Amino acid sequence: MREQQPQSATISVDAGREIWRIPKGLRGFNFWGTRSDAAFFPEYQAIGLDLLRFPPGRTGDENELSQQLIDESGIVAKGTSAELVVEVRLRGGTPERAAANVGYMNQQRRYAARYWEIGNEPDIYGRRAGEPDFSPAWYAERFREYAQAMKRVDPSIKIFGPVLSNKLNDWMPPFISACGDIIDGLSWHFYGGNGRTSEADLLGSTATFDQQVAQVRRWWSDSQINPLGRDRTIPLLISEYGASYETNNSRNLTTLPAALWTADMLGHLISNKIDLAAYFTLWGLNFHGVWDRRGGIRPVHHTFRMFSSFGSHVIQAASDQSLLPVYAALRDDGTLSLMLINKDPAITYRAALDLQNFQISGPPQLLRQASGIDGIPVAYNGPGDHVMLDLPPYSTTLVLIPGQPSNNMAYALGLGGLVGAAALAGAAALIRRKRRAARMANES
């Protein structure tokens, strides 16, 4: 595709408006026990790993949860200070075996696994001879049995369901109605498409995720749908996500558009204030994976490595171009981080940064992923008195702008909340009044 002339864009950022704090557990990955020795821990930390979900996918409903997999996952979690999400077997399993898994993991081995799921995608179980009618009512009944047995072993654990694939409308409301009093969190999976999805449709699919989250939260707060628990606040877990659900098709999994989708999806997880999320997968299951089975890195590896430098104090940011989303956060050292994703295959955006409530203390530093550029530093060639960025087609750019924490109202807001910001603003106003009074006295 022939590249077009650069197009102007405006990126507006208000560092004085913190809207969320990214929790531990958002940078998660599905894990099946590969490379659990300490030699790989620096690699895991380089991509920001802070949660492991295991077993990955339907394998947890097809096999017993082995002690070997528990130990390998627990060792990695301890070595990287990561949280754990454990899936217990529903199809073919029993509440007693699930309770035994909790006992082995948290009491015998002391891996401190806080989060648990019951089953995996029961909405797409294919019924076999002798099996029950898999329905939302069946799942809700089994969920209650499992949850009660598991919490008798460890009352502190948090149990999520219904771990849906795609039938949210059919399954989520009846599950909430039946289990709103006992569920500790809601979980489901989201994939952008499959190997036949066009790049444009794939990159536009994150808007569907926004709609899903809004709908789930409406169901939870609806007194008719959720008479047992609507006054409770619960976390949301996206325990699988990826650009394509087709494991055996490399298209939309090992491509640059898949990496762009992943960067944008991370932004949508943040903007929707999702508590826990796990990319599918950490190690290669055919074409899924940050690494393949032999340790070869895939494009999403660079995406997560760049995102590991993103801040945790999320602030207000907006773009005037629909194909140029932006996400912004402050880091603990006062640095402003911007993630800009150009989803247009042909247009370079020349973006001017409209920055409020932030004092720049040095030139921007850029990391970029694009065609032939694997998440590496690139030179900033913009003006010195303001920030102007050239963002090439099909690219993700992480911009790090050093700031002065002591002079940033945004930094005070990030650390001290609205009270701290108000106090800082009041102190600044008092100083201005004293200076103005002194100047008037000198003039008289």
C-alpha positions, 0 to 999 in steps of 0.5 A, spaced: 500 500 500 502 506 498 504 511 503 500 517 503 502 524 505 502 526 513 496 528 516 496 532 522 493 530 529 492 533 536 494 529 542 491 532 548 493 530 555 491 533 562 496 530 567 492 533 573 487 528 571 488 522 574 483 517 572 485 510 575 491 506 578 493 500 574 493 494 579 497 488 579 495 483 575 493 487 569 499 484 565 498 477 566 499 471 561 496 464 560 501 459 562 502 451 561 509 450 565 514 451 560 521 454 562 519 455 570 527 455 572 530 462 574 534 463 568 528 465 565 525 470 570 529 476 568 525 475 561 519 475 564 520 481 568 522 484 562 515 484 559 512 486 565 509 479 568 505 480 574 500 474 573 500 467 571 493 464 569 493 456 568 492 451 566 491 455 559 484 454 555 481 448 555 486 443 557 484 445 564 477 441 563 480 436 559 486 434 564 486 433 572 490 439 575 497 436 576 502 437 582 507 438 577 504 444 573 502 447 580 509 447 582 512 450 576 507 455 576 508 457 583 515 457 583 515 462 577 510 466 581 514 466 587 520 468 583 517 474 579 512 476 585 506 475 580 499 473 582 496 467 580 489 465 577 488 457 577 483 454 573 480 447 576 477 442 572 469 442 571 467 438 566 470 431 568 472 434 575 469 434 582 468 439 588 472 434 592 478 434 587 478 442 586 478 443 594 484 438 594 487 443 589 486 448 593 489 445 599 495 442 596 497 449 593 495 454 598 496 450 605 501 444 603 506 448 598 504 455 600 503 458 593 498 463 596 494 463 590 488 468 591 484 467 584 481 461 582 476 459 576 471 454 575 471 451 568 473 454 562 468 456 557 462 452 559 458 456 554 461 452 548 461 445 551 459 440 546 455 435 549 457 427 549 453 421 551 452 420 558 453 428 559 448 433 562 445 438 559 450 444 559 446 450 561 447 456 565 443 453 570 447 447 570 453 451 571 450 456 576 449 449 581 455 446 580 459 453 581 456 453 588 458 446 590 465 448 587 465 454 591 463 452 598 467 446 597 474 450 596 472 455 601 472 450 606 479 449 605 481 456 604 476 462 606 480 467 603 480 465 596 477 469 590 473 465 586 471 467 579 466 465 573 462 463 569 469 464 564 465 464 558 467 464 551 462 468 547 455 467 549 455 473 554 448 475 553 445 467 554 449 465 560 452 471 564 445 474 566 442 467 569 449 466 572 449 473 575 442 472 578 443 465 581 450 466 584 450 474 585 451 472 593 457 467 592 461 470 586 467 473 588 468 476 581 466 475 573 470 472 568 470 471 561 474 471 554 475 476 549 478 475 542 479 480 536 477 475 531 480 469 527 485 468 521 480 470 516 478 477 520 481 483 515 486 487 519 481 493 519 476 489 522 481 486 527 483 493 529 476 496 530 474 490 534 476 493 541 470 497 541 466 491 542 470 489 548 468 496 551 461 494 549 461 488 553 464 491 559 459 496 559 453 491 558 456 486 564 456 492 569 449 494 567 447 486 568 451 486 575 447 493 578 440 491 575 436 489 581 432 484 577 437 481 574 442 481 580 437 481 586 442 477 591 448 481 590 447 488 586 450 492 592 457 488 592 463 491 588 466 485 585 473 485 580 473 483 573 477 478 570 479 477 562 482 470 563 484 470 556 485 475 550 488 475 544 487 478 537 485 471 534 482 465 537 485 460 532 491 457 534 493 453 528 493 459 524 498 464 524 495 470 521 492 475 526 497 472 531 504 472 529 503 479 525 504 486 526 497 488 526 496 483 531 501 486 535 498 493 534 491 490 536 495 487 543 497 494 544 490 497 543 487 492 547 492 493 553 489 500 553 482 498 553 483 494 559 486 500 562 480 505 560 475 500 562 478 499 569 479 491 568 482 488 575 486 482 572 487 480 565 491 474 562 494 474 555 493 467 551 499 465 552 506 466 555 509 460 551 507 457 544 501 453 543 502 453 536 501 460 533 499 463 540 504 465 545 509 471 546 515 466 545 514 460 540 516 453 543 523 454 541 524 460 545 523 465 538 520 471 540 513 474 536 511 481 535 507 481 541 513 480 545 516 487 543 509 490 545 509 487 552 516 489 553 514 496 551 508 496 555 512 494 561 515 501 561 508 505 561 506 508 568 501 506 573 498 513 574 493 513 568 491 520 566 486 523 561 488 523 554 485 524 547 486 524 540 482 527 535 484 521 530 480 515 530 485 511 528 490 514 532 488 512 540 493 514 545 493 512 553 497 516 558 500 515 565 505 518 570 510 513 572 512 514 580 519 518 578 514 523 575 516 521 567 510 522 563 508 516 558 504 516 552 502 509 548 500 512 541 498 506 536 497 508 529 492 503 526 492 506 519 496 502 514 498 508 509 498 514 513 503 518 517 500 522 523 504 528 525 501 529 532 502 535 536 502 534 543 497 539 547 500 538 554 497 541 561 499 541 568 506 538 567 512 541 567 517 538 562 524 537 564 528 534 558 527 531 551 522 526 550 525 518 549 521 514 544 521 506 543 517 504 537 514 498 534 513 498 526 515 494 520 522 493 521 522 496 527 522 491 533 520 496 539 527 499 539 529 506 541 528 511 535 531 519 535 526 524 537 527 529 531 521 534 533 522 542 536 525 543 542 520 548 545 514 543 544 513 536 542 511 534 535 511 527 533 511 523 527 508 516 527 509 512 521 503 507 519 502 501 523 506 503 529 506 503 536 510 508 539 512 509 547 513 516 548 517 518 555 517 525 557 521 527 563 518 531 568 519 535 575 515 531 580 516 537 585 513 542 581 508 537 578 501 538 580 499 531 576 504 528 580 501 530 587 495 528 584 497 521 583 501 520 590 496 524 594 489 524 591 485 530 590 486 533 597 493 533 595 492 537 589 487 542 592 493 543 597 498 544 592 493 549 588 492 553 594 499 553 596 501 556 589 495 561 590 497 563 596 505 564 594 502 568 588 498 573 592 504 574 596 508 576 590 503 580 588 502 584 594 510 585 595 510 587 588 505 592 589 508 595 595 515 596 591 511 600 586 508 604 591 
